[in-house]
Amino acid sequence: MTPAEVLPVPIEQMARDTGGSDRAKNTVVLGLMSGWLGIGREEVVAGIRKRLSKKGAEVVDRAEKAFHAGLEYAEQHPLKTERLMAAPPKTGAKFVVDGNDLCAAAAIVAGCDFFGGYPITPSSEIMHFLGREIWKHGGTMLQAEDEIAGIGAVVGPPSPGRRR
């Protein structure tokens, strides 16, 4: 697949200049995504403050600078095609979800229509979610007897005429 657009971004240099180390790269990327996709700036900064508050004011300050560096870069280098995300509806309702559920939901949204797997910690929740939801979107989920059988189900049998 060919990317729609490729932008060289000096993420590592920006992280060092504003965040004080390479460890600030993720925070620079948060700023880039916030700028290019319209993700809530105040909410991201609030999350950064909450997450890093125990590490001290200096760490929080550097992280905020790294975030703003990414944000400013995105504003100065707009994408060819606007890709702002629609704001979510304000329902007032909240729900708790984990990364495995989000991973499984993203797979469905990306077009996954088959999952072959075996329940094993820490990712059993992915299979449980897909078992509940994938069929609603025209997909199928197979719980295999072990990990090898799960892989075999995904790979499938050899095509006719192909030697094993």
Secondary structure as UniProt FT lines:
FT   HELIX           11..14
FT   HELIX           15..19
FT   HELIX           22..24
FT   HELIX           25..37
FT   HELIX           41..52
FT   HELIX           53..55
FT   HELIX           57..76
FT   HELIX           99..109
FT   TURN            110..111
FT   STRAND          114..117
FT   TURN            121..122
FT   HELIX           124..133
FT   HELIX           134..137
FT   STRAND          140..143
FT   HELIX           147..155
FT   TURN            160..161
//
